[in-house]
């Protein structure tokens, strides 16, 4: 039994799919399959039920998984400790941010991290929720923000707040839209973010709920440009309410269609394996302080 086999076992357990596990591990599918079989041979019992829909844990696999995860967590903690022995060691904190987080909260969080951890080097990466999740799973980030609901076995999630979203249009279309809601929404181009964003799935559900089948969409992954496109009359969009209100305060010609306000949960997420990492603990403590998580 070795660490490589345990990593393969844990990854297959989380993905329940050999192909997906191989992609995450940057290995071939036969190599991952061989490692699982070797581990099962060493233990003396099957760890997975194999069927056409994927791979699920046996009872033995369910019992073995938390022990394997604990060992990897200890290995990670030992590696971090070893790095601290170097005279040139500087703690680096990798944080993933997404645009829906209010700028004032971001500023407060960064101040909290920097002021209370003067010797910490903070590295901020922006992305959409799906990108932040991928980087966390690849261990390129200690933790980050995710918009929407998430339930993944190897992740810890801290619910922070619900972010209100507003449907906006150009002022000149407002009266026309109100006359025939919700069907009138079908007559306009929708400006949306791509599938890796946290708001994409929510918008798809919104269309389904109101039986809408928009004839045309514009995909745009930069939030401010989405607002700009609505201002130019290019279409409708669902955006964070704070951004809509900010645009109105700037006398930009948009209107909020109040009937369709909704909210999405903002979460802070991180890998189980990083649970006792000092850099992750720094992030988690500061996030909980800023959002006043009880």
ZADO-1210 file (C-alpha; in nm, 4 decimals, padded with zeros to 6 digits):
<atoms>
<atom x="00.0000" y="00.0000" z="00.0000" code="UNK" pos="1"/>
<atom x="00.1403" y="00.3413" z="-00.0968" code="UNK" pos="2"/>
<atom x="00.0309" y="00.7052" z="-00.1152" code="UNK" pos="3"/>
<atom x="-00.0298" y="00.6901" z="-00.4923" code="UNK" pos="4"/>
<atom x="-00.2755" y="00.4032" z="-00.4456" code="UNK" pos="5"/>
<atom x="-00.4535" y="00.5905" z="-00.1685" code="UNK" pos="6"/>
<atom x="-00.4840" y="00.9039" z="-00.3831" code="UNK" pos="7"/>
<atom x="-00.6332" y="00.6974" z="-00.6642" code="UNK" pos="8"/>
<atom x="-00.8735" y="00.5275" z="-00.4254" code="UNK" pos="9"/>
<atom x="-00.9911" y="00.8581" z="-00.2745" code="UNK" pos="10"/>
<atom x="-01.0311" y="01.0254" z="-00.6141" code="UNK" pos="11"/>
<atom x="-01.2343" y="00.7371" z="-00.7565" code="UNK" pos="12"/>
<atom x="-01.4460" y="00.7324" z="-00.4396" code="UNK" pos="13"/>
<atom x="-01.5261" y="01.1019" z="-00.4832" code="UNK" pos="14"/>
<atom x="-01.5893" y="01.0991" z="-00.8590" code="UNK" pos="15"/>
<atom x="-01.7436" y="00.7494" z="-00.8743" code="UNK" pos="16"/>
<atom x="-01.5979" y="00.7368" z="-01.2243" code="UNK" pos="17"/>
<atom x="-01.2673" y="00.5875" z="-01.3370" code="UNK" pos="18"/>
<atom x="-01.2274" y="00.8163" z="-01.6387" code="UNK" pos="19"/>
<atom x="-01.2913" y="01.1346" z="-01.4397" code="UNK" pos="20"/>
<atom x="-01.0562" y="01.0177" z="-01.1645" code="UNK" pos="21"/>
<atom x="-00.7808" y="00.9499" z="-01.4187" code="UNK" pos="22"/>
<atom x="-00.8230" y="01.3032" z="-01.5612" code="UNK" pos="23"/>
<atom x="-00.7958" y="01.4605" z="-01.2161" code="UNK" pos="24"/>
<atom x="-00.4874" y="01.2540" z="-01.1332" code="UNK" pos="25"/>
<atom x="-00.3246" y="01.3131" z="-01.4748" code="UNK" pos="26"/>
<atom x="-00.2913" y="00.9377" z="-01.5193" code="UNK" pos="27"/>
<atom x="-00.4221" y="00.6894" z="-01.7727" code="UNK" pos="28"/>
<atom x="-00.7412" y="00.5012" z="-01.6904" code="UNK" pos="29"/>
<atom x="-00.5615" y="00.1597" z="-01.6938" code="UNK" pos="30"/>
<atom x="-00.3029" y="00.2970" z="-01.4479" code="UNK" pos="31"/>
<atom x="-00.5709" y="00.4101" z="-01.2012" code="UNK" pos="32"/>
<atom x="-00.7586" y="00.0817" z="-01.2428" code="UNK" pos="33"/>
<atom x="-00.4378" y="-00.1133" z="-01.1738" code="UNK" pos="34"/>
<atom x="-00.3700" y="00.0893" z="-00.8576" code="UNK" pos="35"/>
<atom x="-00.7213" y="00.0225" z="-00.7261" code="UNK" pos="36"/>
<atom x="-00.6931" y="-00.3489" z="-00.7970" code="UNK" pos="37"/>
<atom x="-00.3514" y="-00.3629" z="-00.6305" code="UNK" pos="38"/>
<atom x="-00.4885" y="-00.1867" z="-00.3215" code="UNK" pos="39"/>
<atom x="-00.7861" y="-00.4229" z="-00.3063" code="UNK" pos="40"/>
<atom x="-00.5505" y="-00.7204" z="-00.3390" code="UNK" pos="41"/>
<atom x="-00.3337" y="-00.5882" z="-00.0574" code="UNK" pos="42"/>
<atom x="-00.6329" y="-00.5327" z="00.1736" code="UNK" pos="43"/>
<atom x="-00.7958" y="-00.8578" z="00.0701" code="UNK" pos="44"/>
<atom x="-01.1439" y="-00.7303" z="-00.0097" code="UNK" pos="45"/>
<atom x="-01.3195" y="-00.5284" z="-00.2851" code="UNK" pos="46"/>
<atom x="-01.3461" y="-00.1539" z="-00.2143" code="UNK" pos="47"/>
<atom x="-01.5778" y="-00.0733" z="-00.5046" code="UNK" pos="48"/>
<atom x="-01.8902" y="-00.2085" z="-00.6668" code="UNK" pos="49"/>
<atom x="-01.8375" y="-00.1817" z="-01.0427" code="UNK" pos="50"/>
<atom x="-02.1349" y="-00.1358" z="-01.2743" code="UNK" pos="51"/>
<atom x="-02.2312" y="00.0341" z="-01.6017" code="UNK" pos="52"/>
<atom x="-02.3107" y="00.3647" z="-01.4276" code="UNK" pos="53"/>
<atom x="-01.9784" y="00.3915" z="-01.2448" code="UNK" pos="54"/>
<atom x="-01.8082" y="00.2795" z="-00.9250" code="UNK" pos="55"/>
<atom x="-01.9593" y="00.2977" z="-00.5780" code="UNK" pos="56"/>
<atom x="-01.7983" y="00.2093" z="-00.2481" code="UNK" pos="57"/>
<atom x="-01.8569" y="-00.1269" z="-00.0856" code="UNK" pos="58"/>
<atom x="-01.9118" y="-00.1384" z="00.2902" code="UNK" pos="59"/>
<atom x="-01.5388" y="-00.1984" z="00.3323" code="UNK" pos="60"/>
<atom x="-01.4681" y="00.0995" z="00.1051" code="UNK" pos="61"/>
<atom x="-01.6964" y="00.3245" z="00.3106" code="UNK" pos="62"/>
<atom x="-01.5092" y="00.2314" z="00.6290" code="UNK" pos="63"/>
<atom x="-01.1654" y="00.2617" z="00.4663" code="UNK" pos="64"/>
<atom x="-01.2243" y="00.6025" z="00.3014" code="UNK" pos="65"/>
<atom x="-01.2106" y="00.8321" z="00.6107" code="UNK" pos="66"/>
<atom x="-00.8943" y="00.6557" z="00.7292" code="UNK" pos="67"/>
<atom x="-00.7282" y="00.7056" z="00.3903" code="UNK" pos="68"/>
<atom x="-00.8345" y="01.0719" z="00.3875" code="UNK" pos="69"/>
<atom x="-00.6953" y="01.1220" z="00.7382" code="UNK" pos="70"/>
<atom x="-00.3607" y="00.9771" z="00.6288" code="UNK" pos="71"/>
<atom x="-00.3391" y="01.2135" z="00.3306" code="UNK" pos="72"/>
<atom x="-00.4316" y="01.5038" z="00.5561" code="UNK" pos="73"/>
<atom x="-00.1502" y="01.4077" z="00.7937" code="UNK" pos="74"/>
<atom x="00.0922" y="01.3798" z="00.4985" code="UNK" pos="75"/>
<atom x="-00.0087" y="01.7303" z="00.3841" code="UNK" pos="76"/>
<atom x="00.0394" y="01.8662" z="00.7379" code="UNK" pos="77"/>
<atom x="00.3846" y="01.7037" z="00.7568" code="UNK" pos="78"/>
<atom x="00.4867" y="01.8550" z="00.4224" code="UNK" pos="79"/>
<atom x="00.3823" y="02.2028" z="00.5390" code="UNK" pos="80"/>
<atom x="00.5684" y="02.1554" z="00.8672" code="UNK" pos="81"/>
<atom x="00.8810" y="02.0487" z="00.6791" code="UNK" pos="82"/>
<atom x="00.8703" y="02.3688" z="00.4722" code="UNK" pos="83"/>
<atom x="00.8571" y="02.5823" z="00.7861" code="UNK" pos="84"/>
<atom x="01.1988" y="02.4471" z="00.8897" code="UNK" pos="85"/>
<atom x="01.3628" y="02.6469" z="00.6129" code="UNK" pos="86"/>
<atom x="01.5086" y="02.9828" z="00.7203" code="UNK" pos="87"/>
<atom x="01.3627" y="03.1427" z="00.4056" code="UNK" pos="88"/>
<atom x="01.0101" y="03.0069" z="00.4619" code="UNK" pos="89"/>
<atom x="00.7231" y="03.2493" z="00.3984" code="UNK" pos="90"/>
<atom x="00.3641" y="03.1380" z="00.4449" code="UNK" pos="91"/>
<atom x="00.1762" y="03.1788" z="00.1178" code="UNK" pos="92"/>
<atom x="-00.2040" y="03.1981" z="00.1169" code="UNK" pos="93"/>
<atom x="-00.3815" y="03.1223" z="-00.2111" code="UNK" pos="94"/>
<atom x="-00.7350" y="03.2700" z="-00.2204" code="UNK" pos="95"/>
<atom x="-00.9938" y="03.2325" z="-00.4963" code="UNK" pos="96"/>
<atom x="-01.2382" y="03.5231" z="-00.5427" code="UNK" pos="97"/>
<atom x="-01.5474" y="03.5593" z="-00.7606" code="UNK" pos="98"/>
<atom x="-01.7023" y="03.8831" z="-00.8858" code="UNK" pos="99"/>
<atom x="-02.0421" y="03.8542" z="-00.7085" code="UNK" pos="100"/>
<atom x="-01.8702" y="03.9074" z="-00.3707" code="UNK" pos="101"/>
<atom x="-01.9289" y="04.2715" z="-00.2760" code="UNK" pos="102"/>
<atom x="-01.6102" y="04.4824" z="-00.3188" code="UNK" pos="103"/>
<atom x="-01.6436" y="04.6227" z="00.0346" code="UNK" pos="104"/>
<atom x="-01.6362" y="04.2687" z="00.1763" code="UNK" pos="105"/>
<atom x="-01.3315" y="04.1812" z="-00.0335" code="UNK" pos="106"/>
<atom x="-01.1465" y="04.4896" z="00.0904" code="UNK" pos="107"/>
<atom x="-01.2382" y="04.4105" z="00.4512" code="UNK" pos="108"/>
<atom x="-01.1265" y="04.0489" z="00.4112" code="UNK" pos="109"/>
<atom x="-00.7907" y="04.1425" z="00.2572" code="UNK" pos="110"/>
<atom x="-00.7283" y="04.3996" z="00.5318" code="UNK" pos="111"/>
<atom x="-00.8097" y="04.1366" z="00.7945" code="UNK" pos="112"/>
<atom x="-00.5655" y="03.8874" z="00.6408" code="UNK" pos="113"/>
<atom x="-00.2817" y="04.1360" z="00.5918" code="UNK" pos="114"/>
<atom x="-00.3094" y="04.3239" z="00.9221" code="UNK" pos="115"/>
<atom x="-00.3275" y="04.0136" z="01.1395" code="UNK" pos="116"/>
<atom x="-00.0778" y="03.8054" z="00.9422" code="UNK" pos="117"/>
<atom x="00.2006" y="04.0483" z="00.8561" code="UNK" pos="118"/>
<atom x="00.4425" y="03.7752" z="00.7434" code="UNK" pos="119"/>
<atom x="00.1898" y="03.6072" z="00.5150" code="UNK" pos="120"/>
<atom x="00.2140" y="03.6443" z="00.1381" code="UNK" pos="121"/>
<atom x="-00.1374" y="03.6696" z="-00.0043" code="UNK" pos="122"/>
<atom x="-00.2019" y="03.5549" z="-00.3619" code="UNK" pos="123"/>
<atom x="-00.5486" y="03.6379" z="-00.4979" code="UNK" pos="124"/>
<atom x="-00.6896" y="03.4660" z="-00.8048" code="UNK" pos="125"/>
<atom x="-01.0160" y="03.5690" z="-00.9686" code="UNK" pos="126"/>
<atom x="-01.2419" y="03.3331" z="-01.1583" code="UNK" pos="127"/>
<atom x="-01.5942" y="03.2010" z="-01.1867" code="UNK" pos="128"/>
<atom x="-01.7294" y="02.9542" z="-00.9324" code="UNK" pos="129"/>
<atom x="-01.6554" y="02.6501" z="-01.1473" code="UNK" pos="130"/>
<atom x="-01.3000" y="02.7689" z="-01.2073" code="UNK" pos="131"/>
<atom x="-01.2421" y="02.8302" z="-00.8355" code="UNK" pos="132"/>
<atom x="-01.3766" y="02.4835" z="-00.7564" code="UNK" pos="133"/>
<atom x="-01.1470" y="02.3223" z="-01.0148" code="UNK" pos="134"/>
<atom x="-00.8407" y="02.5039" z="-00.8764" code="UNK" pos="135"/>
<atom x="-00.9283" y="02.4005" z="-00.5199" code="UNK" pos="136"/>
<atom x="-00.9682" y="02.0353" z="-00.6236" code="UNK" pos="137"/>
<atom x="-00.6342" y="02.0598" z="-00.8045" code="UNK" pos="138"/>
<atom x="-00.4801" y="02.2031" z="-00.4833" code="UNK" pos="139"/>
<atom x="-00.3842" y="02.5288" z="-00.6533" code="UNK" pos="140"/>
<atom x="-00.5875" y="02.7270" z="-00.3988" code="UNK" pos="141"/>
<atom x="-00.6193" y="02.6900" z="-00.0224" code="UNK" pos="142"/>
<atom x="-00.9802" y="02.8057" z="-00.0348" code="UNK" pos="143"/>
<atom x="-01.2188" y="03.0239" z="-00.2273" code="UNK" pos="144"/>
<atom x="-01.5714" y="03.1459" z="-00.2854" code="UNK" pos="145"/>
<atom x="-01.8445" y="02.9561" z="-00.4654" code="UNK" pos="146"/>
<atom x="-02.1854" y="03.0852" z="-00.5712" code="UNK" pos="147"/>
<atom x="-02.4724" y="02.8376" z="-00.5591" code="UNK" pos="148"/>
<atom x="-02.5422" y="02.5061" z="-00.3916" code="UNK" pos="149"/>
<atom x="-02.2626" y="02.2511" z="-00.3693" code="UNK" pos="150"/>
<atom x="-02.2412" y="01.9098" z="-00.2083" code="UNK" pos="151"/>
<atom x="-01.9156" y="01.7253" z="-00.2677" code="UNK" pos="152"/>
<atom x="-01.7748" y="01.4651" z="-00.0376" code="UNK" pos="153"/>
<atom x="-01.4163" y="01.5911" z="-00.0129" code="UNK" pos="154"/>
<atom x="-01.5116" y="01.9570" z="00.0351" code="UNK" pos="155"/>
<atom x="-01.5933" y="02.1621" z="00.3421" code="UNK" pos="156"/>
<atom x="-01.8445" y="02.4416" z="00.2910" code="UNK" pos="157"/>
<atom x="-01.9114" y="02.7497" z="00.5019" code="UNK" pos="158"/>
<atom x="-02.2342" y="02.9294" z="00.4140" code="UNK" pos="159"/>
<atom x="-02.1755" y="03.3061" z="00.4313" code="UNK" pos="160"/>
<atom x="-02.4771" y="03.4909" z="00.2929" code="UNK" pos="161"/>
<atom x="-02.7458" y="03.4978" z="00.0272" code="UNK" pos="162"/>
<atom x="-02.6658" y="03.7368" z="-00.2574" code="UNK" pos="163"/>
<atom x="-02.9759" y="03.8996" z="-00.4120" code="UNK" pos="164"/>
<atom x="-02.9979" y="03.9020" z="-00.7912" code="UNK" pos="165"/>
<atom x="-03.2099" y="04.1364" z="-01.0025" code="UNK" pos="166"/>
<atom x="-03.3396" y="04.1068" z="-01.3570" code="UNK" pos="167"/>
<atom x="-03.2486" y="04.4244" z="-01.5451" code="UNK" pos="168"/>
<atom x="-03.3380" y="04.5746" z="-01.8818" code="UNK" pos="169"/>
<atom x="-03.2887" y="04.9018" z="-02.0664" code="UNK" pos="170"/>
<atom x="-03.5354" y="05.1676" z="-01.9513" code="UNK" pos="171"/>
<atom x="-03.6895" y="05.1962" z="-02.2974" code="UNK" pos="172"/>
<atom x="-03.8074" y="04.8334" z="-02.2835" code="UNK" pos="173"/>
<atom x="-03.9411" y="04.8392" z="-01.9270" code="UNK" pos="174"/>
<atom x="-04.3085" y="04.9242" z="-01.9970" code="UNK" pos="175"/>
<atom x="-04.3228" y="04.6833" z="-02.2903" code="UNK" pos="176"/>
<atom x="-04.1866" y="04.3993" z="-02.0772" code="UNK" pos="177"/>
<atom x="-04.4245" y="04.4647" z="-01.7867" code="UNK" pos="178"/>
<atom x="-04.7321" y="04.4373" z="-02.0110" code="UNK" pos="179"/>
<atom x="-04.6856" y="04.0700" z="-02.0893" code="UNK" pos="180"/>
<atom x="-04.4865" y="03.9070" z="-01.8095" code="UNK" pos="181"/>
<atom x="-04.3454" y="03.6497" z="-01.8119" code="UNK" pos="182"/>
<atom x="-04.3921" y="03.5698" z="-02.1849" code="UNK" pos="183"/>
<atom x="-04.2593" y="03.9094" z="-02.2901" code="UNK" pos="184"/>
<atom x="-03.9172" y="03.8038" z="-02.1599" code="UNK" pos="185"/>
<atom x="-03.8977" y="03.5565" z="-02.4500" code="UNK" pos="186"/>
<atom x="-03.8828" y="03.8372" z="-02.7023" code="UNK" pos="187"/>
<atom x="-03.5467" y="03.9677" z="-02.5879" code="UNK" pos="188"/>
<atom x="-03.1875" y="03.8545" z="-02.6104" code="UNK" pos="189"/>
<atom x="-03.0543" y="03.7303" z="-02.2767" code="UNK" pos="190"/>
<atom x="-02.7007" y="03.8109" z="-02.1685" code="UNK" pos="191"/>
<atom x="-02.5691" y="03.5301" z="-01.9495" code="UNK" pos="192"/>
<atom x="-02.2475" y="03.3846" z="-01.8133" code="UNK" pos="193"/>
<atom x="-02.1054" y="03.0527" z="-01.9306" code="UNK" pos="194"/>
<atom x="-02.1688" y="02.7172" z="-01.7685" code="UNK" pos="195"/>
<atom x="-01.8770" y="02.7374" z="-01.5240" code="UNK" pos="196"/>
<atom x="-02.0324" y="03.0382" z="-01.3497" code="UNK" pos="197"/>
<atom x="-02.2353" y="03.0021" z="-01.0327" code="UNK" pos="198"/>
<atom x="-02.5315" y="03.1890" z="-01.1808" code="UNK" pos="199"/>
<atom x="-02.5651" y="02.9843" z="-01.5016" code="UNK" pos="200"/>
<atom x="-02.7540" y="02.6911" z="-01.3503" code="UNK" pos="201"/>
<atom x="-02.9785" y="02.9292" z="-01.1584" code="UNK" pos="202"/>
<atom x="-03.0728" y="03.1141" z="-01.4780" code="UNK" pos="203"/>
<atom x="-03.1503" y="02.7868" z="-01.6566" code="UNK" pos="204"/>
<atom x="-03.3824" y="02.6955" z="-01.3693" code="UNK" pos="205"/>
<atom x="-03.5411" y="03.0415" z="-01.3868" code="UNK" pos="206"/>
<atom x="-03.6218" y="02.9926" z="-01.7554" code="UNK" pos="207"/>
<atom x="-03.7641" y="02.6467" z="-01.6885" code="UNK" pos="208"/>
<atom x="-03.9724" y="02.7695" z="-01.3938" code="UNK" pos="209"/>
<atom x="-04.1329" y="03.0438" z="-01.6028" code="UNK" pos="210"/>
<atom x="-04.1561" y="02.8300" z="-01.9193" code="UNK" pos="211"/>
<atom x="-03.9229" y="03.0577" z="-02.1119" code="UNK" pos="212"/>
<atom x="-03.7270" y="02.9591" z="-02.4227" code="UNK" pos="213"/>
<atom x="-03.5175" y="03.2627" z="-02.5172" code="UNK" pos="214"/>
<atom x="-03.4517" y="03.2786" z="-02.8898" code="UNK" pos="215"/>
<atom x="-03.1015" y="03.4236" z="-02.8524" code="UNK" pos="216"/>
<atom x="-02.8329" y="03.4491" z="-02.5853" code="UNK" pos="217"/>
<atom x="-02.5095" y="03.6398" z="-02.5567" code="UNK" pos="218"/>
<atom x="-02.2462" y="03.4644" z="-02.3428" code="UNK" pos="219"/>
<atom x="-02.0328" y="03.7093" z="-02.1467" code="UNK" pos="220"/>
<atom x="-01.8133" y="03.6185" z="-01.8509" code="UNK" pos="221"/>
<atom x="-01.7274" y="03.9694" z="-01.7333" code="UNK" pos="222"/>
<atom x="-01.9958" y="04.1126" z="-01.4991" code="UNK" pos="223"/>
<atom x="-01.9394" y="04.4818" z="-01.5748" code="UNK" pos="224"/>
<atom x="-01.9630" y="04.4180" z="-01.9487" code="UNK" pos="225"/>
<atom x="-02.2966" y="04.2448" z="-01.8919" code="UNK" pos="226"/>
<atom x="-02.4307" y="04.5619" z="-01.7299" code="UNK" pos="227"/>
<atom x="-02.2811" y="04.7698" z="-02.0128" code="UNK" pos="228"/>
<atom x="-02.4556" y="04.5534" z="-02.2728" code="UNK" pos="229"/>
<atom x="-02.7902" y="04.6016" z="-02.0976" code="UNK" pos="230"/>
<atom x="-02.7236" y="04.9778" z="-02.0897" code="UNK" pos="231"/>
<atom x="-02.6625" y="04.9673" z="-02.4659" code="UNK" pos="232"/>
<atom x="-02.9990" y="04.7958" z="-02.5202" code="UNK" pos="233"/>
<atom x="-02.8497" y="04.4608" z="-02.6256" code="UNK" pos="234"/>
<atom x="-03.0702" y="04.2515" z="-02.3992" code="UNK" pos="235"/>
<atom x="-03.1767" y="04.1433" z="-02.0497" code="UNK" pos="236"/>
<atom x="-02.9599" y="04.0053" z="-01.7711" code="UNK" pos="237"/>
<atom x="-02.9765" y="03.8666" z="-01.4194" code="UNK" pos="238"/>
<atom x="-02.7061" y="04.0440" z="-01.2152" code="UNK" pos="239"/>
<atom x="-02.6220" y="04.0980" z="-00.8476" code="UNK" pos="240"/>
<atom x="-02.8645" y="04.3575" z="-00.7132" code="UNK" pos="241"/>
<atom x="-02.5765" y="04.5685" z="-00.5813" code="UNK" pos="242"/>
<atom x="-02.4401" y="04.6085" z="-00.9357" code="UNK" pos="243"/>
<atom x="-02.7846" y="04.7001" z="-01.0696" code="UNK" pos="244"/>
<atom x="-02.8369" y="04.9606" z="-00.7979" code="UNK" pos="245"/>
<atom x="-02.4877" y="05.1023" z="-00.8525" code="UNK" pos="246"/>
<atom x="-02.5624" y="05.1482" z="-01.2226" code="UNK" pos="247"/>
<atom x="-02.8898" y="05.3258" z="-01.1445" code="UNK" pos="248"/>
<atom x="-02.7120" y="05.5560" z="-00.8971" code="UNK" pos="249"/>
<atom x="-02.4768" y="05.6485" z="-01.1816" code="UNK" pos="250"/>
<atom x="-02.7837" y="05.7505" z="-01.3872" code="UNK" pos="251"/>
<atom x="-02.7317" y="05.4708" z="-01.6360" code="UNK" pos="252"/>
<atom x="-03.0532" y="05.3921" z="-01.8311" code="UNK" pos="253"/>
<atom x="-03.1483" y="05.0572" z="-01.6811" code="UNK" pos="254"/>
<atom x="-03.4524" y="04.9403" z="-01.4880" code="UNK" pos="255"/>
<atom x="-03.4985" y="04.6585" z="-01.2386" code="UNK" pos="256"/>
<atom x="-03.7898" y="04.4206" z="-01.3011" code="UNK" pos="257"/>
<atom x="-03.8773" y="04.3754" z="-00.9346" code="UNK" pos="258"/>
<atom x="-04.1064" y="04.0737" z="-00.9822" code="UNK" pos="259"/>
<atom x="-03.8143" y="03.8410" z="-01.0422" code="UNK" pos="260"/>
<atom x="-03.5675" y="03.9189" z="-00.7650" code="UNK" pos="261"/>
<atom x="-03.4043" y="03.6050" z="-00.6253" code="UNK" pos="262"/>
<atom x="-03.0965" y="03.5080" z="-00.4266" code="UNK" pos="263"/>
<atom x="-02.8048" y="03.2681" z="-00.4498" code="UNK" pos="264"/>
<atom x="-02.5995" y="03.1314" z="-00.1569" code="UNK" pos="265"/>
<atom x="-02.2388" y="03.2439" z="-00.1267" code="UNK" pos="266"/>
<atom x="-02.0098" y="02.9799" z="00.0235" code="UNK" pos="267"/>
<atom x="-01.6468" y="02.9571" z="00.1254" code="UNK" pos="268"/>
<atom x="-01.5103" y="02.6172" z="00.0234" code="UNK" pos="269"/>
<atom x="-01.1901" y="02.4204" z="00.0813" code="UNK" pos="270"/>
<atom x="-01.0582" y="02.0661" z="00.0610" code="UNK" pos="271"/>
<atom x="-01.0877" y="01.8346" z="00.3611" code="UNK" pos="272"/>
<atom x="-00.7196" y="01.7575" z="00.3113" code="UNK" pos="273"/>
<atom x="-00.6305" y="02.1236" z="00.3815" code="UNK" pos="274"/>
<atom x="-00.8330" y="02.1321" z="00.7039" code="UNK" pos="275"/>
<atom x="-00.5324" y="02.1722" z="00.9345" code="UNK" pos="276"/>
<atom x="-00.3130" y="02.3698" z="00.6941" code="UNK" pos="277"/>
<atom x="-00.2055" y="02.6956" z="00.8670" code="UNK" pos="278"/>
<atom x="-00.2672" y="02.8946" z="00.5463" code="UNK" pos="279"/>
<atom x="-00.6204" y="02.7579" z="00.5196" code="UNK" pos="280"/>
<atom x="-00.6823" y="02.8228" z="00.8890" code="UNK" pos="281"/>
<atom x="-00.5746" y="03.1848" z="00.8360" code="UNK" pos="282"/>
<atom x="-00.8198" y="03.2233" z="00.5488" code="UNK" pos="283"/>
<atom x="-01.1028" y="03.0486" z="00.7278" code="UNK" pos="284"/>
<atom x="-01.0608" y="03.2532" z="01.0462" code="UNK" pos="285"/>
<atom x="-01.0562" y="03.5817" z="00.8526" code="UNK" pos="286"/>
<atom x="-01.3566" y="03.4869" z="00.6392" code="UNK" pos="287"/>
<atom x="-01.5553" y="03.3903" z="00.9473" code="UNK" pos="288"/>
<atom x="-01.4567" y="03.7174" z="01.1167" code="UNK" pos="289"/>
<atom x="-01.5614" y="03.9362" z="00.8199" code="UNK" pos="290"/>
<atom x="-01.8899" y="03.7521" z="00.7631" code="UNK" pos="291"/>
<atom x="-01.9441" y="03.7077" z="01.1370" code="UNK" pos="292"/>
<atom x="-02.0070" y="03.3355" z="01.1015" code="UNK" pos="293"/>
<atom x="-02.1302" y="03.1889" z="01.4279" code="UNK" pos="294"/>
</atoms>
